[in-house]
Amino acid sequence: MRKILAVIKREYIQMVRTKGFIIGTVLGPVGMIALIVVPIVVSSVSVEKQETIGVVDLTNEIFMELDKKLDHKDYRLKDGFRRYVLEKFEPSAGTEELRHELREKVLKKELSAYIYIPEDVLEIGARESAVRESEPEQEKVEYVSDHTTDFEKLRALNRALNNVVIEKRLKREGLDPQKVAQYIKRVELQPIKITKKGEEKDTGGTFMISYILALIIYMAILIYGQVIMRGVIEEKSSRVVEVVLSSLRPFQLMMGKILGIGAVGLTQFSIWTLFGIGASVYGTSFIPAGANFAMPSIPAHVFVYFVVFFILGYFLFGTLYAAIGSLVNSEKEAQQLVMPVTMFLIVPIMLMIFIIRAPNSSIAVSLSFIPFFAPILMFLRITVLLPPFGQIGASIVILILTILFMIWLTAKIYRVGILMYGKRPKFAEIVRWIRYK
């Protein structure tokens, strides 16, 4: 045990003193906060620019009302000027000639876009007929521009246009648009999550937290597993391992390396957790008032299980990466063997959306018991909807038993492979190593 502790200390001190660890520890949380906050801040900032939009109104009824609607304060710039200035175009020669003319104006930046309103857009009967004939695209109003990715502008124009069209249709039927608006006022389905502690509103934070924490486990296992593999390859290729093994057994070296690098990972996560707590307490003050964002609360048990499943997942995959490192002579050779191991990590990531949507489905429950999937999928289920403790306990027990088996198996491979040089061993040869007493 003393020799294992010595290796742990050596690996730990050697890693925490590297520039990569320091930079990663500092930039990791900063990058994560930036990924969350920057899109929120950017999305809340509108592009303050007046735009001229051409309108071809074949109904001769919509343009004036649409122009009035877009003159409302809700559609104006912050300085009070209009955001959207409409310019009407009449198809005197023909619609195709006019379309060509407007396309040229858009390309020359004389117009930011043009809207083409068909003459039967107000006809309810025509629209129903089009739907029955599976040709609803003939009834759509066209928005033509050299860029169609300004979703805020598209939503604003679409909302204003729909309001005008609906009001016109209602008036044709002799109905009061304001009264009808009250009758068809939308209701919002507010998700409320119930727990043993009570009820709380769910604004989408559960999905975000579940996804982010599961990705952190995935990235941590992948990164630190690669670190173990590279460390074994470097010691093997430099023949340092021959000197080290003169004073301790291969198993002690392997376990010391895995535990030491694992301690580095926990140190980094502890720092990130403290940073995250500070960000959750003070960070909300930096979010713009208009941004629709609320810091989701994370139950204490989520952090506990995060540490548990990270440690178990790290040990499970760490032993595999150590075995791969002992089998090869270079990182190039290792990439061929590491792909199957990486697939065990990628598959749970591919299943994350399904697990979040149906955490208690039979498929989700079954997959969360598979040892190589459990570190991510069982933890994901815990963050979404806490499973029965029996399921969590069973998953942890299965993981521990699998880890003990993998340590035994990897130790058999490691003790021989770490001293093998030259040609990479074949599968039959590895089986013989495992059978050695």
C-alpha positions as CSV (number, residue, x, y, z in Angstrom):
1,M,0.0,0.0,0.0
2,R,2.9,2.3,0.8
3,K,4.3,1.9,-2.7
4,I,0.9,2.6,-4.3
5,L,0.6,5.8,-2.2
6,A,4.1,6.8,-3.4
7,V,3.0,6.4,-7.1
8,I,-0.2,8.3,-6.4
9,K,1.7,11.2,-4.9
10,R,4.2,11.2,-7.8
11,E,1.4,11.2,-10.5
12,Y,-0.6,13.8,-8.6
13,I,2.2,16.3,-8.0
14,Q,3.6,15.8,-11.5
15,M,0.2,16.6,-13.1
16,V,-1.0,19.5,-11.0
17,R,2.2,21.3,-11.7
18,T,1.8,21.2,-15.4
19,K,0.7,24.3,-17.4
20,G,-2.0,22.2,-19.0
21,F,-3.7,21.5,-15.7
22,I,-3.5,25.1,-14.5
23,I,-4.8,26.4,-17.8
24,G,-7.5,23.8,-18.0
25,T,-8.6,24.4,-14.5
26,V,-9.0,28.1,-15.1
27,L,-10.4,28.1,-18.6
28,G,-12.7,25.1,-18.1
29,P,-15.4,26.9,-16.0
30,V,-14.8,30.2,-17.8
31,G,-15.5,28.4,-21.1
32,M,-18.6,26.6,-19.7
33,I,-20.0,29.9,-18.3
34,A,-19.3,31.6,-21.7
35,L,-21.1,28.8,-23.6
36,I,-24.2,29.4,-21.5
37,V,-24.2,33.2,-20.9
38,V,-22.8,34.5,-24.2
39,P,-25.7,33.1,-26.4
40,I,-28.2,34.5,-23.9
41,V,-26.6,38.0,-23.9
42,V,-26.2,38.0,-27.7
43,S,-29.8,36.8,-28.3
44,S,-31.1,39.6,-26.1
45,V,-29.3,42.3,-28.1
46,S,-31.2,43.3,-31.2
47,V,-29.5,44.6,-34.3
48,E,-30.5,48.3,-34.3
49,K,-30.9,49.0,-37.9
50,Q,-33.8,50.4,-40.1
51,E,-34.7,48.2,-43.0
52,T,-36.7,48.8,-46.1
53,I,-38.9,45.9,-47.2
54,G,-40.8,45.7,-50.5
55,V,-44.4,44.4,-50.5
56,V,-46.3,43.0,-53.4
57,D,-49.9,42.9,-52.2
58,L,-52.2,41.2,-54.7
59,T,-55.2,41.4,-52.3
60,N,-55.0,45.3,-52.2
61,E,-56.2,45.0,-48.6
62,I,-53.2,44.0,-46.5
63,F,-50.5,46.5,-47.2
64,M,-52.0,49.5,-45.4
65,E,-53.0,47.5,-42.3
66,L,-49.6,45.8,-42.2
67,D,-47.8,49.2,-42.5
68,K,-49.9,50.5,-39.5
69,K,-49.2,47.4,-37.5
70,L,-45.4,47.7,-38.0
71,D,-45.6,51.4,-37.0
72,H,-46.6,50.3,-33.5
73,K,-44.1,50.9,-30.7
74,D,-43.6,47.1,-30.3
75,Y,-41.9,47.1,-33.7
76,R,-39.8,50.3,-33.3
77,L,-36.1,50.7,-32.7
78,K,-35.0,51.8,-29.2
79,D,-34.5,55.4,-30.5
80,G,-38.2,55.5,-31.5
81,F,-37.7,55.3,-35.3
82,R,-39.4,52.5,-37.3
83,R,-37.5,49.3,-37.7
84,Y,-39.3,48.2,-40.8
85,V,-40.2,50.6,-43.5
86,L,-42.6,49.1,-46.1
87,E,-42.5,50.1,-49.8
88,K,-45.4,49.0,-52.0
89,F,-44.9,47.6,-55.5
90,E,-47.6,47.1,-58.1
91,P,-47.3,44.4,-60.7
92,S,-48.1,46.6,-63.7
93,A,-46.3,44.6,-66.4
94,G,-46.6,41.1,-64.8
95,T,-45.7,39.3,-61.6
96,E,-42.6,37.6,-62.9
97,E,-41.1,40.8,-64.3
98,L,-41.8,42.4,-60.9
99,R,-40.3,39.5,-59.0
100,H,-37.1,39.8,-61.1
101,E,-37.0,43.6,-60.5
102,L,-37.3,43.1,-56.7
103,R,-34.7,40.3,-56.7
104,E,-32.2,42.8,-58.3
105,K,-33.1,45.4,-55.7
106,V,-32.5,43.0,-52.9
107,L,-29.1,41.9,-54.3
108,K,-28.1,45.6,-54.8
109,K,-29.1,46.2,-51.1
110,E,-31.8,48.7,-52.2
111,L,-34.2,46.5,-50.2
112,S,-33.4,44.2,-47.4
113,A,-36.2,41.8,-48.5
114,Y,-39.5,41.7,-50.2
115,I,-42.8,40.1,-49.3
116,Y,-45.1,38.5,-51.9
117,I,-48.7,38.2,-50.8
118,P,-51.0,36.1,-53.1
119,E,-54.5,37.4,-53.9
120,D,-56.3,34.5,-52.3
121,V,-54.6,34.6,-49.0
122,L,-57.7,36.0,-47.4
123,E,-60.0,33.4,-48.9
124,I,-60.8,30.7,-46.3
125,G,-62.5,28.4,-48.8
126,A,-59.5,28.6,-51.1
127,R,-57.1,27.7,-48.3
128,E,-59.2,24.7,-47.2
129,S,-59.2,23.5,-50.8
130,A,-55.4,23.9,-51.0
131,V,-55.0,21.9,-47.9
132,R,-57.2,19.1,-49.2
133,E,-55.1,19.0,-52.4
134,S,-51.9,18.8,-50.3
135,E,-50.6,22.0,-51.8
136,P,-50.5,24.4,-48.9
137,E,-47.3,26.0,-50.2
138,Q,-49.4,27.9,-52.8
139,E,-51.1,29.7,-50.0
140,K,-48.0,30.8,-48.2
141,V,-46.8,34.4,-48.2
142,E,-43.2,34.5,-49.6
143,Y,-40.4,36.3,-47.8
144,V,-37.5,36.8,-50.2
145,S,-34.1,38.0,-49.1
146,D,-30.4,37.4,-49.6
147,H,-30.3,36.0,-46.0
148,T,-33.1,34.3,-44.2
149,T,-31.5,33.5,-40.8
150,D,-32.6,36.6,-38.9
151,F,-35.2,34.6,-36.9
152,E,-36.2,37.6,-34.7
153,K,-37.1,39.6,-37.8
154,L,-39.0,36.7,-39.4
155,R,-41.0,36.2,-36.2
156,A,-41.9,39.9,-35.9
157,L,-43.0,40.1,-39.6
158,N,-44.8,36.8,-39.4
159,R,-46.7,37.9,-36.2
160,A,-47.7,41.2,-37.7
161,L,-48.8,39.7,-41.0
162,N,-50.8,37.0,-39.3
163,N,-52.6,39.5,-37.1
164,V,-53.6,41.5,-40.1
165,V,-54.8,38.5,-42.1
166,I,-56.8,37.1,-39.2
167,E,-58.4,40.4,-38.5
168,K,-59.4,40.8,-42.2
169,R,-60.9,37.3,-42.3
170,L,-62.9,37.9,-39.1
171,K,-64.3,41.2,-40.4
172,R,-65.4,39.5,-43.6
173,E,-67.4,37.1,-41.5
174,G,-68.9,39.9,-39.5
175,L,-67.0,39.1,-36.3
176,D,-65.2,41.5,-33.9
177,P,-61.5,40.7,-33.9
178,Q,-61.0,42.0,-30.4
179,K,-63.7,39.8,-28.9
180,V,-62.5,36.8,-30.9
181,A,-59.0,37.5,-29.6
182,Q,-60.3,37.2,-26.0
183,Y,-62.1,33.9,-26.9
184,I,-59.0,32.3,-28.4
185,K,-56.5,33.7,-25.9
186,R,-53.8,31.0,-25.6
187,V,-53.0,29.2,-22.3
188,E,-49.5,28.2,-21.4
189,L,-48.8,24.7,-20.2
190,Q,-46.5,25.4,-17.2
191,P,-44.4,22.3,-16.3
192,I,-44.3,21.8,-12.5
193,K,-42.1,19.1,-11.2
194,I,-43.3,17.3,-8.0
195,T,-40.9,15.8,-5.5
196,K,-41.1,14.5,-2.0
197,K,-40.1,18.0,-0.8
198,G,-42.9,19.7,-2.7
199,E,-43.5,21.4,-6.1
200,E,-41.3,23.6,-8.3
201,K,-41.6,25.1,-11.7
202,D,-39.4,23.6,-14.4
203,T,-38.3,26.3,-17.0
204,G,-36.1,23.9,-18.9
205,G,-33.3,24.0,-16.4
206,T,-33.6,20.2,-15.7
207,F,-32.8,19.4,-19.3
208,M,-29.9,21.8,-19.4
209,I,-28.3,20.6,-16.2
210,S,-28.8,16.9,-17.0
211,Y,-27.2,17.3,-20.4
212,I,-24.3,19.4,-19.2
213,L,-23.4,17.2,-16.2
214,A,-23.6,14.0,-18.3
215,L,-21.3,15.6,-20.9
216,I,-18.9,16.6,-18.2
217,I,-18.7,12.9,-17.0
218,Y,-18.2,11.8,-20.7
219,M,-15.4,14.4,-21.3
220,A,-13.7,13.7,-18.0
221,I,-13.5,10.0,-18.5
222,L,-12.4,10.4,-22.1
223,I,-9.7,13.0,-21.2
224,Y,-8.3,11.4,-18.1
225,G,-8.5,8.0,-19.6
226,Q,-6.3,9.3,-22.5
227,V,-3.9,10.8,-19.9
228,I,-3.5,7.3,-18.3
229,M,-2.9,5.7,-21.6
230,R,-0.3,8.3,-22.7
231,G,1.5,8.1,-19.4
232,V,1.9,4.3,-19.7
233,I,3.0,4.6,-23.3
234,E,5.6,7.3,-22.4
235,E,7.1,5.3,-19.6
236,K,7.1,2.2,-21.7
237,S,8.8,3.9,-24.7
238,S,11.4,5.7,-22.6
239,R,12.2,2.4,-20.7
240,V,11.6,4.3,-17.4
241,V,9.2,1.6,-16.5
242,E,12.0,-1.0,-16.3
243,V,13.7,1.0,-13.6
244,V,10.4,1.7,-11.7
245,L,9.4,-2.0,-11.8
246,S,12.7,-2.9,-10.0
247,S,11.2,-1.5,-6.8
248,L,7.5,-2.3,-7.1
249,R,5.1,-4.7,-8.8
250,P,3.2,-3.9,-12.1
251,F,-0.1,-4.0,-10.3
252,Q,1.1,-1.4,-7.8
253,L,2.3,0.9,-10.6
254,M,-1.0,0.6,-12.5
255,M,-3.2,1.2,-9.5
256,G,-1.0,4.1,-8.4
257,K,-1.2,5.7,-11.8
258,I,-5.0,5.3,-12.0
259,L,-5.6,6.6,-8.5
260,G,-3.2,9.5,-8.9
261,I,-4.7,10.8,-12.1
262,G,-8.2,10.2,-10.7
263,A,-7.3,12.4,-7.7
264,V,-6.2,15.1,-10.2
265,G,-9.6,14.9,-11.8
266,L,-11.4,15.2,-8.5
267,T,-9.3,18.2,-7.6
268,Q,-10.2,19.9,-10.8
269,F,-13.9,19.1,-10.4
270,S,-13.8,20.5,-6.8
271,I,-12.4,23.7,-8.0
272,W,-15.0,23.9,-10.8
273,T,-17.8,23.1,-8.3
274,L,-16.7,26.0,-6.1
275,F,-16.5,28.2,-9.1
276,G,-20.0,27.1,-10.2
277,I,-21.4,27.8,-6.7
278,G,-19.9,31.3,-6.8
279,A,-21.3,31.8,-10.4
280,S,-24.8,30.7,-9.4
281,V,-24.8,33.1,-6.4
282,Y,-23.2,36.2,-8.1
283,G,-23.4,35.5,-11.8
284,T,-27.1,36.2,-12.3
285,S,-26.5,39.9,-11.7
286,F,-24.5,40.1,-14.9
287,I,-27.4,38.7,-17.1
288,P,-29.4,41.4,-18.9
289,A,-32.8,42.2,-17.3
290,G,-34.5,41.4,-20.6
291,A,-33.0,38.0,-21.0
292,N,-35.4,35.1,-20.3
293,F,-33.1,33.1,-18.0
294,A,-33.4,31.6,-14.5
295,M,-30.6,29.8,-12.7
296,P,-31.9,26.3,-12.2
297,S,-31.5,24.8,-8.7
298,I,-29.5,21.6,-8.4
299,P,-30.4,19.1,-5.6
300,A,-27.6,18.0,-3.3
301,H,-28.0,14.4,-4.2
302,V,-27.2,15.2,-7.8
303,F,-23.7,16.4,-6.8
304,V,-23.2,13.2,-4.6
305,Y,-24.2,10.9,-7.5
306,F,-22.1,12.9,-9.9
307,V,-19.0,12.2,-7.8
308,V,-20.0,8.5,-7.3
309,F,-20.6,7.8,-11.0
310,F,-17.6,9.8,-12.2
311,I,-15.3,7.8,-9.9
312,L,-16.8,4.5,-10.9
313,G,-16.8,5.4,-14.6
314,Y,-13.2,6.7,-14.3
315,F,-12.0,3.4,-12.7
316,L,-13.9,1.2,-15.2
317,F,-12.5,3.0,-18.3
318,G,-9.2,3.9,-16.7
319,T,-8.3,0.3,-16.3
320,L,-9.1,-0.3,-20.0
321,Y,-6.9,2.7,-21.1
322,A,-4.1,1.4,-18.9
323,A,-4.3,-2.0,-20.5
324,I,-4.3,-0.4,-24.0
325,G,-1.2,1.7,-23.1
326,S,0.6,-1.5,-22.0
327,L,-0.1,-3.3,-25.3
328,V,1.2,-0.7,-27.7
329,N,4.5,1.2,-28.3
330,S,3.1,4.5,-29.6
331,E,0.0,6.6,-29.6
332,K,-0.5,5.9,-33.3
333,E,-0.9,2.2,-32.5
334,A,-3.1,3.0,-29.5
335,Q,-5.7,4.8,-31.7
336,Q,-6.6,1.6,-33.4
337,L,-7.4,-0.2,-30.1
338,V,-9.0,2.8,-28.3
339,M,-11.9,3.1,-30.7
340,P,-14.0,0.3,-29.3
341,V,-13.5,1.7,-25.8
342,T,-14.5,5.2,-27.0
343,M,-17.7,3.7,-28.6
344,F,-18.8,2.6,-25.1
345,L,-18.7,6.3,-24.2
346,I,-20.2,7.6,-27.4
347,V,-23.3,5.4,-27.4
348,P,-24.7,6.8,-24.1
349,I,-24.2,10.3,-25.5
350,M,-26.3,9.3,-28.5
351,L,-29.0,8.0,-26.2
352,M,-29.1,11.0,-23.9
353,I,-32.2,12.7,-25.5
354,F,-34.2,9.5,-25.4
355,I,-33.2,8.9,-21.7
356,I,-34.1,12.5,-20.8
357,R,-37.5,12.2,-22.4
358,A,-38.4,8.8,-20.9
359,P,-36.1,8.1,-17.9
360,N,-38.3,5.3,-16.5
361,S,-39.0,3.4,-19.8
362,S,-38.0,-0.2,-19.8
363,I,-35.2,0.5,-22.4
364,A,-33.8,3.3,-20.3
365,V,-33.8,1.2,-17.1
366,S,-32.2,-1.8,-18.9
367,L,-29.5,0.3,-20.5
368,S,-28.6,2.0,-17.2
369,F,-27.6,-1.4,-15.8
370,I,-25.1,-2.1,-18.5
371,P,-21.7,-1.4,-16.8
372,F,-20.1,0.6,-19.7
373,F,-23.2,2.8,-20.1
374,A,-24.2,3.1,-16.4
375,P,-21.8,6.0,-15.4
376,I,-23.6,8.3,-17.9
377,L,-27.1,6.9,-18.3
378,M,-27.9,6.1,-14.7
379,F,-26.6,9.5,-13.6
380,L,-28.7,11.0,-16.3
381,R,-31.8,9.3,-15.0
382,I,-31.0,10.5,-11.5
383,T,-30.9,14.1,-12.7
384,V,-34.1,13.9,-14.6
385,L,-36.3,11.8,-12.3
386,L,-34.8,10.1,-9.3
387,P,-35.2,6.3,-9.8
388,P,-35.9,3.9,-6.9
389,F,-32.9,3.5,-4.7
390,G,-32.9,-0.2,-5.5
391,Q,-32.2,0.5,-9.1
392,I,-29.4,3.0,-8.3
393,G,-27.9,0.6,-5.8
394,A,-28.0,-2.3,-8.3
395,S,-26.3,-0.2,-10.9
396,I,-23.6,0.8,-8.5
397,V,-23.0,-2.8,-7.3
398,I,-22.9,-4.0,-11.0
399,L,-20.4,-1.3,-11.7
400,I,-18.2,-2.1,-8.7
401,L,-18.2,-5.9,-9.6
402,T,-17.3,-5.1,-13.2
403,I,-14.5,-2.7,-12.0
404,L,-13.0,-5.4,-9.8
405,F,-13.1,-7.9,-12.6
406,M,-11.6,-5.4,-15.0
407,I,-8.8,-4.6,-12.5
408,W,-8.0,-8.3,-12.2
409,L,-8.1,-8.7,-16.0
410,T,-6.1,-5.5,-16.8
411,A,-3.5,-6.4,-14.1
412,K,-2.9,-9.7,-15.9
413,I,-2.4,-7.9,-19.2
414,Y,-0.5,-5.0,-17.7
415,R,2.2,-7.0,-15.9
416,V,3.3,-8.6,-19.2
417,G,2.4,-6.0,-21.8
418,I,4.3,-3.2,-19.9
419,L,7.6,-5.0,-20.6
420,M,6.8,-6.1,-24.2
421,Y,8.4,-4.1,-27.0
422,G,8.3,-4.2,-30.8
423,K,5.5,-6.0,-32.4
424,R,2.0,-5.5,-31.0
425,P,0.6,-8.7,-29.5
426,K,-2.2,-10.7,-31.1
427,F,-5.4,-11.5,-29.4
428,A,-4.4,-15.2,-28.8
429,E,-1.2,-14.0,-27.1
430,I,-3.1,-11.6,-24.8
431,V,-5.4,-14.6,-23.8
432,R,-2.2,-16.5,-22.8
433,W,-1.1,-13.6,-20.7
434,I,-4.4,-13.6,-18.8
435,R,-4.0,-17.4,-18.1
436,Y,-0.5,-16.9,-16.6
437,K,-0.4,-17.5,-12.8
